[in-house]
Amino acid sequence: MKSYQQAFAEMKNQNRTALIPFFVIGDPDFDTSLAIVKAAVDAGADILELGIPFSDPIADGPTIQKADIRAMRSGMNLPKALEFIRKVKQHKDIPIGLLMYYNLIQQYGLGRVAGFQPAIRGRDALDTGPGRFFKDFHEAGVNSVLVADLSIDDADEVTGPARSAGLDTVFMVTPNTEPDRMKRIAAKTTGFIYTVSLLGVTGSRQALSTAVEGLIRQLKSLTNVPICVGFGVSTPEHAKSIADAGADGVIIGSRLVAMIESNLNDPRAASKEIAQFLGRVKAALAHRRSDR
Amino acid sequence: MKHSGRFGEYGGYYVPEVLIPALEELEEAFDRFHEDKAFVAELAQLYKDYAGRPSPLYHTRRFSEYVGFHVYLKREDLLHGGAHKINNSLGQGLLAKYMGKTKLIAETGAGQHGLATSMVGALLGMKTKIFMGVTDIERQSVNVHKMRLCGAEVVPVEGGTGTLKDAINDALRYWTANVTDTFYLFGSAAGPHPYPTIVKHFQSCIGRETRQQCLEQAGRLPDMVVACVGGGSNAIGMFAGFLDDKGVRLIGVEAGGKGLKTGKHAASLTAGRVGILHGARAYLLQDENGQVLDTESISAGLDYAAVGPEHCYLKDTGRAEYVAAEDDEVLDTFELLTKLEGILPALESTHALAYIVSQKGKLPPETVAIVNLSGRGDKDVGIVEKARSESIADCGFGPLG
């Protein structure tokens, strides 16, 4: 299984910035979603960031929220997400990061054990919860799990089980993160730092936040772990300016998810449009500014 | 953060990293100001002259006679705005002012917290945005008009079932993008730390006054104190006055909706499983995969899938008991109290009264029970009328029956 370390080393050798598309698993349904993700891989994705749909995605804007709803309505759940990831890995050995909300990890396997019995706690039930979750998803081919609603203060609740399952850790840094916290975040990160380009939730934006460049520079001075930038990255030009600022990877989510939304009647058109768009971004990321 | 915000295993602050600086700033400001002399004096003045505190404790006459023991009502319904929500909105609004913030946002279910925050926004001259689910906007339209008259912008939220949970989601999203100049005035004793602690602090005047008033009127402490629980702000404010009085039973009443067996309810403590929503670990109504379930209740203010973390702790330790009252009992009780006492209770508070009615004839006549009448029911008259005409139609007694 390809590791983040291998992937980022490859890109460094080729003087490239990683192209990291984001999709919600099962949006709009299992088969269409799988076809879209495969098309994105074929179009040159270096790493995949995949979201598990949640009923209350507080870190996401309307575009990804709607994708979550589409995926859940078509029956996406954690067992099916495991199957989805296995199929992607059969297509190509590409590093996969999950982006999700904490309650799903906490409840993993619990419903199966407890049924709808009230008040059964995770710690009372064997073989459920975070430990089992990380083990199962690592076996399916996942490299890391980023928990959107878990700050570095509570990271120890998951880093232990994640590391012992063989996963890398990925945490977020935002433009308002204090330098001290940045250091703590960097120290707990083994995969990459997911750098949020702006104050806000996910979503396409016209212009890229001006805070990005300074943020990347600051992080680079604090740590050697790879820095990937997401939230509001919507055009090849945005991607290029992030690459030029020194980022190791560019994460594009809402723009791609919007393409799925606008092609719900024609799944093949969605794959095609996404592949073409990613091709343009890939080209924009091909040659980094040489004065770095 | 300085404190963990835990009540036993519950609470905490499970939020995206981007919200941490705002929560830290809030925690620091609360620590600094809540016992500050000038702050305390200004808030006390506003409680008295603006909100109408202390609210009376009323020994019901015919209602007590009906149930067969002494029932006292803490009349939070008489406060400005018609509910206990003003206590917390004044406290947090003033805190926002001391912090130098210029804009307020809030979520609302029944509209009582939205209204209280809109009033405080007008009072303090702050720009105010209220996030409210589309379902709630429809069923509580009078409160929406009042908020707009106070100068607030009411933002309709369409996600999910268009109720309180969805309003909180969108308020959190908005706050994430506007953390620098905006104060999120959270209305319930739920959400991420430090909100459960802050809301309890500003609502604890209810319990403090009640304890004193009961000693004066009944000559002793009550046997039980009863309050409705959605997120749990009025209940925790009332319970706060009696936590150390071990002989006083604390009873929280959740929304049983159409009945716990139907799955159409909002009784997180009674029928939920521990989970994480809106920044806190708490009892949560969720499916087997951990997706949060839609809730249902006749009262918009209790229509919430989670509950404040301190209530979870009080349940586990056995200090408080939690039960559920169903919509039908609530409707009957609404009419009963109005007929016997001439007091229209909010449907939320009526849940607590319904528990009292369920104890009719089961308790010794010298029992002293206090119900927190957390809000007035004027806003609910239309809902009750509609529910009654529907249930008559269901029975085949409609115009064509």
Interface residues (C-beta under 8 A of the other chain):
Chain A: F54 S55 D56 P57 I58 A59 D60 G61 Q65 M72 N77 L78 Y101 Y102 N103 L104 Q106 Q107 Y108 L110 G111 R112 A114 G115 F116 Q117 P118 A119 I120 R121 G122 A148 D149 L150 S151 I152 D153 D154 F171 M172 V173 T174 N176 T177 E178 R181 I185 V196 L198 L199 G200 V201
Chain B: M1 G12 Y13 Y14 V15 P16 E17 V18 I20 P21 G159 G160 K165 N169 L172 R173 T176 A177 N178 V179 T180 T270 A271 G272 R273 V274 G275 I276 L277 H278 G279 Y283 L284 Q286 D287 E288 N289 G290 Q291 V292
